[in-house]
Amino acid sequence: MCKLIYFSSQSGNTQRFIEKLNLNAIRLPINADTMPPTSEEPFVLICPTYADGYGRNAVPKSVIRFLNNPKNRSLLKGIIAPGNRNFGSLFAQAGDVIAQKCQVPVLYRFELAGTEQDVLRVREGLKRFWLTL
């Protein structure tokens, strides 16, 4: 099965989603000054959006630091993007930003900590996705 790398803030919404998935996952540090891990295998990134009302700073600094490592960036195969629908057109914007910059697909979007339906869709979608690579 695939490897997941994710960012979750103090709110823990993404962390709760990861726990429901029950898949192998590595959490990126909350503090951008902490050295991020280096991936040794292809992975899917789960990255929530933290933009202001204008879309600025959508991608957490910790994620930017992780992806600034060329090895990590080369192993990124797709993005799953949590967000909050209250932000309208900026919903899950970090996923779109990363997908465009790294030339990988946004595989799925979900709100906050996700629903049981989101968990099932992501599990099944990841199985299919990894079989196609």
Rosetta constraint file for C-alpha pairs under 8 A:
AtomPair CA 1 CA 127 HARMONIC 6.84 0.50
AtomPair CA 1 CA 130 HARMONIC 7.37 0.50
AtomPair CA 2 CA 24 HARMONIC 7.73 0.50
AtomPair CA 2 CA 42 HARMONIC 7.71 0.50
AtomPair CA 2 CA 43 HARMONIC 6.42 0.50
AtomPair CA 2 CA 44 HARMONIC 7.44 0.50
AtomPair CA 2 CA 126 HARMONIC 7.08 0.50
AtomPair CA 2 CA 127 HARMONIC 7.65 0.50
AtomPair CA 2 CA 130 HARMONIC 6.54 0.50
AtomPair CA 3 CA 23 HARMONIC 7.91 0.50
AtomPair CA 3 CA 24 HARMONIC 5.99 0.50
AtomPair CA 3 CA 25 HARMONIC 6.16 0.50
AtomPair CA 3 CA 41 HARMONIC 7.59 0.50
AtomPair CA 3 CA 42 HARMONIC 6.89 0.50
AtomPair CA 3 CA 43 HARMONIC 4.83 0.50
AtomPair CA 3 CA 44 HARMONIC 6.49 0.50
AtomPair CA 4 CA 23 HARMONIC 7.67 0.50
AtomPair CA 4 CA 24 HARMONIC 6.39 0.50
AtomPair CA 4 CA 25 HARMONIC 4.52 0.50
AtomPair CA 4 CA 26 HARMONIC 6.33 0.50
AtomPair CA 4 CA 43 HARMONIC 5.45 0.50
AtomPair CA 4 CA 44 HARMONIC 5.06 0.50
AtomPair CA 4 CA 45 HARMONIC 5.94 0.50
AtomPair CA 4 CA 46 HARMONIC 7.23 0.50
AtomPair CA 5 CA 25 HARMONIC 5.45 0.50
AtomPair CA 5 CA 26 HARMONIC 4.73 0.50
AtomPair CA 5 CA 27 HARMONIC 5.87 0.50
AtomPair CA 5 CA 28 HARMONIC 6.97 0.50
AtomPair CA 5 CA 43 HARMONIC 6.67 0.50
AtomPair CA 5 CA 44 HARMONIC 6.32 0.50
AtomPair CA 5 CA 45 HARMONIC 4.95 0.50
AtomPair CA 5 CA 46 HARMONIC 6.31 0.50
AtomPair CA 6 CA 14 HARMONIC 7.79 0.50
AtomPair CA 6 CA 25 HARMONIC 7.14 0.50
AtomPair CA 6 CA 26 HARMONIC 6.30 0.50
AtomPair CA 6 CA 27 HARMONIC 5.03 0.50
AtomPair CA 6 CA 28 HARMONIC 5.90 0.50
AtomPair CA 6 CA 45 HARMONIC 5.52 0.50
AtomPair CA 6 CA 46 HARMONIC 4.53 0.50
AtomPair CA 6 CA 47 HARMONIC 5.89 0.50
AtomPair CA 7 CA 14 HARMONIC 7.14 0.50
AtomPair CA 7 CA 15 HARMONIC 7.97 0.50
AtomPair CA 7 CA 27 HARMONIC 5.77 0.50
AtomPair CA 7 CA 28 HARMONIC 5.15 0.50
AtomPair CA 7 CA 29 HARMONIC 7.24 0.50
AtomPair CA 7 CA 30 HARMONIC 7.24 0.50
AtomPair CA 7 CA 46 HARMONIC 6.51 0.50
AtomPair CA 7 CA 47 HARMONIC 5.48 0.50
AtomPair CA 7 CA 48 HARMONIC 7.11 0.50
AtomPair CA 7 CA 62 HARMONIC 7.89 0.50
AtomPair CA 7 CA 63 HARMONIC 7.01 0.50
AtomPair CA 8 CA 12 HARMONIC 5.76 0.50
AtomPair CA 8 CA 13 HARMONIC 6.85 0.50
AtomPair CA 8 CA 14 HARMONIC 5.09 0.50
AtomPair CA 8 CA 15 HARMONIC 5.66 0.50
AtomPair CA 8 CA 27 HARMONIC 7.32 0.50
AtomPair CA 8 CA 28 HARMONIC 7.62 0.50
AtomPair CA 8 CA 30 HARMONIC 7.06 0.50
AtomPair CA 8 CA 47 HARMONIC 7.57 0.50
AtomPair CA 8 CA 48 HARMONIC 7.35 0.50
AtomPair CA 9 CA 13 HARMONIC 7.69 0.50
AtomPair CA 9 CA 14 HARMONIC 7.71 0.50
AtomPair CA 9 CA 30 HARMONIC 6.09 0.50
AtomPair CA 10 CA 30 HARMONIC 7.78 0.50
AtomPair CA 12 CA 16 HARMONIC 6.14 0.50
AtomPair CA 13 CA 17 HARMONIC 6.48 0.50
AtomPair CA 13 CA 112 HARMONIC 5.68 0.50
AtomPair CA 13 CA 113 HARMONIC 4.40 0.50
AtomPair CA 14 CA 18 HARMONIC 6.22 0.50
AtomPair CA 14 CA 46 HARMONIC 7.97 0.50
AtomPair CA 14 CA 48 HARMONIC 7.29 0.50
AtomPair CA 14 CA 82 HARMONIC 7.29 0.50
AtomPair CA 14 CA 112 HARMONIC 7.10 0.50
AtomPair CA 14 CA 113 HARMONIC 5.57 0.50
AtomPair CA 15 CA 19 HARMONIC 6.25 0.50
AtomPair CA 15 CA 113 HARMONIC 7.82 0.50
AtomPair CA 16 CA 20 HARMONIC 6.36 0.50
AtomPair CA 16 CA 113 HARMONIC 6.04 0.50
AtomPair CA 17 CA 21 HARMONIC 6.36 0.50
AtomPair CA 17 CA 113 HARMONIC 5.11 0.50
AtomPair CA 17 CA 114 HARMONIC 6.14 0.50
AtomPair CA 17 CA 119 HARMONIC 7.33 0.50
AtomPair CA 18 CA 22 HARMONIC 6.53 0.50
AtomPair CA 18 CA 23 HARMONIC 7.28 0.50
AtomPair CA 18 CA 25 HARMONIC 7.42 0.50
AtomPair CA 19 CA 23 HARMONIC 7.76 0.50
AtomPair CA 20 CA 119 HARMONIC 6.80 0.50
AtomPair CA 21 CA 119 HARMONIC 5.88 0.50
AtomPair CA 21 CA 122 HARMONIC 7.98 0.50
AtomPair CA 21 CA 123 HARMONIC 6.78 0.50
AtomPair CA 28 CA 36 HARMONIC 6.17 0.50
AtomPair CA 28 CA 37 HARMONIC 7.27 0.50
AtomPair CA 28 CA 62 HARMONIC 6.91 0.50
AtomPair CA 28 CA 63 HARMONIC 7.21 0.50
AtomPair CA 28 CA 66 HARMONIC 7.93 0.50
AtomPair CA 29 CA 34 HARMONIC 6.33 0.50
AtomPair CA 29 CA 35 HARMONIC 7.71 0.50
AtomPair CA 29 CA 36 HARMONIC 6.38 0.50
AtomPair CA 29 CA 62 HARMONIC 6.47 0.50
AtomPair CA 30 CA 34 HARMONIC 7.96 0.50
AtomPair CA 30 CA 62 HARMONIC 6.45 0.50
AtomPair CA 31 CA 62 HARMONIC 6.49 0.50
AtomPair CA 32 CA 61 HARMONIC 5.53 0.50
AtomPair CA 32 CA 62 HARMONIC 4.23 0.50
AtomPair CA 32 CA 65 HARMONIC 7.09 0.50
AtomPair CA 33 CA 62 HARMONIC 7.68 0.50
AtomPair CA 36 CA 62 HARMONIC 7.37 0.50
AtomPair CA 36 CA 65 HARMONIC 7.27 0.50
AtomPair CA 36 CA 66 HARMONIC 5.62 0.50
AtomPair CA 37 CA 66 HARMONIC 7.25 0.50
AtomPair CA 38 CA 66 HARMONIC 7.66 0.50
AtomPair CA 38 CA 69 HARMONIC 7.86 0.50
AtomPair CA 38 CA 71 HARMONIC 7.44 0.50
AtomPair CA 38 CA 72 HARMONIC 6.13 0.50
AtomPair CA 39 CA 43 HARMONIC 7.83 0.50
AtomPair CA 39 CA 71 HARMONIC 7.36 0.50
AtomPair CA 39 CA 72 HARMONIC 5.55 0.50
AtomPair CA 39 CA 75 HARMONIC 7.36 0.50
AtomPair CA 40 CA 72 HARMONIC 7.97 0.50
AtomPair CA 40 CA 75 HARMONIC 7.97 0.50
AtomPair CA 41 CA 75 HARMONIC 6.37 0.50
AtomPair CA 42 CA 75 HARMONIC 4.46 0.50
AtomPair CA 42 CA 76 HARMONIC 5.92 0.50
AtomPair CA 42 CA 77 HARMONIC 6.47 0.50
AtomPair CA 43 CA 75 HARMONIC 6.23 0.50
AtomPair CA 43 CA 76 HARMONIC 5.33 0.50
AtomPair CA 43 CA 77 HARMONIC 5.89 0.50
AtomPair CA 43 CA 78 HARMONIC 7.44 0.50
AtomPair CA 44 CA 76 HARMONIC 6.01 0.50
AtomPair CA 44 CA 77 HARMONIC 5.59 0.50
AtomPair CA 44 CA 78 HARMONIC 4.92 0.50
AtomPair CA 44 CA 79 HARMONIC 5.69 0.50
AtomPair CA 44 CA 80 HARMONIC 7.28 0.50
AtomPair CA 45 CA 76 HARMONIC 7.03 0.50
AtomPair CA 45 CA 77 HARMONIC 7.99 0.50
AtomPair CA 45 CA 78 HARMONIC 6.39 0.50
AtomPair CA 45 CA 79 HARMONIC 4.92 0.50
AtomPair CA 45 CA 80 HARMONIC 6.21 0.50
AtomPair CA 46 CA 79 HARMONIC 5.82 0.50
AtomPair CA 46 CA 80 HARMONIC 4.66 0.50
AtomPair CA 46 CA 81 HARMONIC 5.83 0.50
AtomPair CA 46 CA 82 HARMONIC 7.38 0.50
AtomPair CA 47 CA 59 HARMONIC 7.57 0.50
AtomPair CA 47 CA 63 HARMONIC 7.72 0.50
AtomPair CA 47 CA 79 HARMONIC 7.26 0.50
AtomPair CA 47 CA 80 HARMONIC 6.53 0.50
AtomPair CA 47 CA 81 HARMONIC 5.37 0.50
AtomPair CA 47 CA 82 HARMONIC 6.49 0.50
AtomPair CA 47 CA 94 HARMONIC 6.72 0.50
AtomPair CA 47 CA 95 HARMONIC 6.59 0.50
AtomPair CA 48 CA 59 HARMONIC 7.58 0.50
AtomPair CA 48 CA 81 HARMONIC 5.51 0.50
AtomPair CA 48 CA 82 HARMONIC 4.56 0.50
AtomPair CA 48 CA 83 HARMONIC 5.52 0.50
AtomPair CA 48 CA 92 HARMONIC 6.41 0.50
AtomPair CA 48 CA 94 HARMONIC 6.37 0.50
AtomPair CA 48 CA 95 HARMONIC 7.43 0.50
AtomPair CA 49 CA 58 HARMONIC 5.04 0.50
AtomPair CA 49 CA 59 HARMONIC 6.00 0.50
AtomPair CA 49 CA 60 HARMONIC 7.44 0.50
AtomPair CA 49 CA 81 HARMONIC 7.50 0.50
AtomPair CA 49 CA 82 HARMONIC 6.85 0.50
AtomPair CA 49 CA 83 HARMONIC 5.62 0.50
AtomPair CA 49 CA 91 HARMONIC 7.51 0.50
AtomPair CA 49 CA 92 HARMONIC 5.44 0.50
AtomPair CA 49 CA 93 HARMONIC 5.91 0.50
AtomPair CA 49 CA 94 HARMONIC 4.84 0.50
AtomPair CA 49 CA 95 HARMONIC 7.53 0.50
AtomPair CA 50 CA 57 HARMONIC 6.64 0.50
AtomPair CA 50 CA 58 HARMONIC 4.81 0.50
AtomPair CA 50 CA 59 HARMONIC 6.47 0.50
AtomPair CA 50 CA 60 HARMONIC 6.66 0.50
AtomPair CA 50 CA 94 HARMONIC 7.65 0.50
AtomPair CA 51 CA 55 HARMONIC 4.87 0.50
AtomPair CA 51 CA 56 HARMONIC 5.17 0.50
AtomPair CA 51 CA 57 HARMONIC 4.96 0.50
AtomPair CA 51 CA 58 HARMONIC 3.84 0.50
AtomPair CA 51 CA 59 HARMONIC 7.29 0.50
AtomPair CA 51 CA 90 HARMONIC 7.74 0.50
AtomPair CA 51 CA 93 HARMONIC 7.81 0.50
AtomPair CA 51 CA 94 HARMONIC 7.95 0.50
AtomPair CA 52 CA 56 HARMONIC 5.57 0.50
AtomPair CA 52 CA 57 HARMONIC 6.85 0.50
AtomPair CA 52 CA 58 HARMONIC 7.32 0.50
AtomPair CA 53 CA 87 HARMONIC 7.39 0.50
AtomPair CA 55 CA 90 HARMONIC 6.30 0.50
AtomPair CA 55 CA 93 HARMONIC 7.52 0.50
AtomPair CA 58 CA 93 HARMONIC 6.37 0.50
AtomPair CA 58 CA 94 HARMONIC 5.02 0.50
AtomPair CA 58 CA 97 HARMONIC 7.87 0.50
AtomPair CA 59 CA 63 HARMONIC 6.64 0.50
AtomPair CA 59 CA 64 HARMONIC 6.76 0.50
AtomPair CA 59 CA 94 HARMONIC 4.98 0.50
AtomPair CA 59 CA 97 HARMONIC 7.59 0.50
AtomPair CA 59 CA 98 HARMONIC 7.75 0.50
AtomPair CA 60 CA 64 HARMONIC 6.48 0.50
AtomPair CA 61 CA 65 HARMONIC 6.14 0.50
AtomPair CA 62 CA 66 HARMONIC 6.24 0.50
AtomPair CA 63 CA 67 HARMONIC 6.12 0.50
AtomPair CA 64 CA 68 HARMONIC 5.98 0.50
AtomPair CA 65 CA 69 HARMONIC 7.10 0.50
AtomPair CA 66 CA 72 HARMONIC 6.85 0.50
AtomPair CA 67 CA 72 HARMONIC 5.80 0.50
AtomPair CA 67 CA 73 HARMONIC 5.10 0.50
AtomPair CA 68 CA 72 HARMONIC 7.67 0.50
AtomPair CA 68 CA 73 HARMONIC 6.96 0.50
AtomPair CA 69 CA 73 HARMONIC 6.29 0.50
AtomPair CA 70 CA 74 HARMONIC 6.04 0.50
AtomPair CA 71 CA 75 HARMONIC 6.50 0.50
AtomPair CA 72 CA 76 HARMONIC 6.47 0.50
AtomPair CA 73 CA 102 HARMONIC 7.00 0.50
AtomPair CA 76 CA 102 HARMONIC 7.91 0.50
AtomPair CA 76 CA 104 HARMONIC 7.43 0.50
AtomPair CA 77 CA 104 HARMONIC 5.90 0.50
AtomPair CA 77 CA 105 HARMONIC 7.48 0.50
AtomPair CA 78 CA 99 HARMONIC 7.33 0.50
AtomPair CA 78 CA 104 HARMONIC 5.18 0.50
AtomPair CA 78 CA 105 HARMONIC 5.06 0.50
AtomPair CA 78 CA 106 HARMONIC 5.88 0.50
AtomPair CA 78 CA 107 HARMONIC 6.21 0.50
AtomPair CA 79 CA 95 HARMONIC 5.97 0.50
AtomPair CA 79 CA 98 HARMONIC 7.62 0.50
AtomPair CA 79 CA 99 HARMONIC 6.72 0.50
AtomPair CA 79 CA 104 HARMONIC 7.24 0.50
AtomPair CA 79 CA 105 HARMONIC 6.30 0.50
AtomPair CA 79 CA 106 HARMONIC 4.69 0.50
AtomPair CA 79 CA 107 HARMONIC 5.69 0.50
AtomPair CA 79 CA 108 HARMONIC 7.30 0.50
AtomPair CA 80 CA 95 HARMONIC 6.63 0.50
AtomPair CA 80 CA 106 HARMONIC 5.91 0.50
AtomPair CA 80 CA 107 HARMONIC 5.44 0.50
AtomPair CA 80 CA 108 HARMONIC 4.91 0.50
AtomPair CA 80 CA 109 HARMONIC 5.90 0.50
AtomPair CA 81 CA 92 HARMONIC 5.29 0.50
AtomPair CA 81 CA 93 HARMONIC 7.71 0.50
AtomPair CA 81 CA 94 HARMONIC 6.90 0.50
AtomPair CA 81 CA 95 HARMONIC 4.91 0.50
AtomPair CA 81 CA 106 HARMONIC 7.21 0.50
AtomPair CA 81 CA 107 HARMONIC 8.00 0.50
AtomPair CA 81 CA 108 HARMONIC 6.25 0.50
AtomPair CA 81 CA 109 HARMONIC 4.69 0.50
AtomPair CA 81 CA 110 HARMONIC 6.55 0.50
AtomPair CA 82 CA 92 HARMONIC 5.52 0.50
AtomPair CA 82 CA 109 HARMONIC 5.52 0.50
AtomPair CA 82 CA 110 HARMONIC 4.81 0.50
AtomPair CA 82 CA 111 HARMONIC 5.42 0.50
AtomPair CA 82 CA 112 HARMONIC 5.99 0.50
AtomPair CA 82 CA 113 HARMONIC 7.60 0.50
AtomPair CA 82 CA 114 HARMONIC 7.80 0.50
AtomPair CA 83 CA 91 HARMONIC 5.37 0.50
AtomPair CA 83 CA 92 HARMONIC 4.37 0.50
AtomPair CA 83 CA 93 HARMONIC 7.71 0.50
AtomPair CA 83 CA 109 HARMONIC 7.42 0.50
AtomPair CA 83 CA 110 HARMONIC 6.36 0.50
AtomPair CA 83 CA 111 HARMONIC 4.97 0.50
AtomPair CA 83 CA 112 HARMONIC 5.58 0.50
AtomPair CA 84 CA 91 HARMONIC 5.73 0.50
AtomPair CA 84 CA 92 HARMONIC 7.07 0.50
AtomPair CA 84 CA 111 HARMONIC 5.28 0.50
AtomPair CA 84 CA 112 HARMONIC 5.77 0.50
AtomPair CA 85 CA 91 HARMONIC 5.38 0.50
AtomPair CA 85 CA 111 HARMONIC 6.61 0.50
AtomPair CA 86 CA 91 HARMONIC 7.51 0.50
AtomPair CA 87 CA 91 HARMONIC 5.42 0.50
AtomPair CA 92 CA 96 HARMONIC 7.26 0.50
AtomPair CA 92 CA 109 HARMONIC 6.61 0.50
AtomPair CA 92 CA 110 HARMONIC 7.85 0.50
AtomPair CA 93 CA 97 HARMONIC 6.29 0.50
AtomPair CA 94 CA 98 HARMONIC 6.14 0.50
AtomPair CA 95 CA 99 HARMONIC 5.93 0.50
AtomPair CA 95 CA 106 HARMONIC 6.21 0.50
AtomPair CA 96 CA 100 HARMONIC 6.07 0.50
AtomPair CA 96 CA 106 HARMONIC 6.80 0.50
AtomPair CA 97 CA 101 HARMONIC 6.22 0.50
AtomPair CA 98 CA 102 HARMONIC 5.82 0.50
AtomPair CA 98 CA 103 HARMONIC 7.89 0.50
AtomPair CA 98 CA 104 HARMONIC 7.90 0.50
AtomPair CA 99 CA 103 HARMONIC 5.34 0.50
AtomPair CA 99 CA 104 HARMONIC 4.83 0.50
AtomPair CA 99 CA 105 HARMONIC 5.66 0.50
AtomPair CA 99 CA 106 HARMONIC 6.12 0.50
AtomPair CA 100 CA 104 HARMONIC 6.98 0.50
AtomPair CA 107 CA 125 HARMONIC 7.95 0.50
AtomPair CA 108 CA 122 HARMONIC 7.23 0.50
AtomPair CA 110 CA 114 HARMONIC 5.63 0.50
AtomPair CA 110 CA 118 HARMONIC 6.72 0.50
AtomPair CA 114 CA 118 HARMONIC 5.64 0.50
AtomPair CA 114 CA 119 HARMONIC 6.94 0.50
AtomPair CA 115 CA 119 HARMONIC 6.40 0.50
AtomPair CA 116 CA 120 HARMONIC 6.32 0.50
AtomPair CA 117 CA 121 HARMONIC 6.12 0.50
AtomPair CA 118 CA 122 HARMONIC 6.02 0.50
AtomPair CA 119 CA 123 HARMONIC 6.16 0.50
AtomPair CA 120 CA 124 HARMONIC 6.16 0.50
AtomPair CA 121 CA 125 HARMONIC 5.73 0.50
AtomPair CA 122 CA 126 HARMONIC 5.88 0.50
AtomPair CA 123 CA 127 HARMONIC 6.41 0.50
AtomPair CA 124 CA 128 HARMONIC 6.42 0.50
AtomPair CA 125 CA 129 HARMONIC 5.93 0.50
AtomPair CA 126 CA 130 HARMONIC 6.05 0.50
AtomPair CA 127 CA 131 HARMONIC 6.45 0.50
AtomPair CA 128 CA 132 HARMONIC 6.51 0.50
AtomPair CA 129 CA 133 HARMONIC 6.81 0.50
